[in-house]
C-alpha cells in the first residue's frame, strides 16, 4: 500500500490543486479511451481473421 501511495505522489505533476485535478481528469479520459480503442482493435482483428478464414475455405 505504501508503494502505491509513493508511486501516486511521484506521478502527480507539480502545480496547484486545480491543475492537478485537471491532469488527473485528462489522464483518466485518455486511459478510458485507450481501453476502448484496444477493445475495438481486438474486435476488428478477430473479424478480419474470421473473414479471411471464410474466404479461404
Buried (B, 14 or more C-beta within 10 A) or exposed (E): EEEEEEEEEEEEEEEEEEEEEEBEEEEEEEEEEEEEEEEEEEEEEEEEEEEEEEEEE
